[in-house]
């Protein structure tokens, strides 16, 4: 019943309904839920990090992809890039207030995936075995 009530609260016009193909928010939704963005956002929720620290803590992400994700997330106002004057310059990345607000539910989703990942893999194996 809670899901139905929540669904009724969602806006229902093409400019604010993510289910509508012309909703501009869909671009932001796609960016936030892209392959690496949730990991970047949740990792930065722990505190500011430099580029190489992020790269080393997010296994499998290439420098090119990380650089692109950071640039796009900064453009969206979810992270801020700080350059400290030094030689070479020290660049760090941190979440903005809006970034923190989206990182919280992403962290909950990651926790859910961690808690249920085994059951999902078991269900996949059962399904694949039956088909």
Secondary structure as UniProt FT lines:
FT   HELIX           2..9
FT   TURN            14..16
FT   TURN            18..19
FT   TURN            21..22
FT   HELIX           25..32
FT   TURN            35..36
FT   HELIX           37..44
FT   TURN            45..46
FT   STRAND          49..50
FT   HELIX           51..57
FT   TURN            59..60
FT   HELIX           63..75
FT   TURN            76..77
FT   STRAND          79..84
FT   STRAND          90..95
FT   HELIX           97..130
//
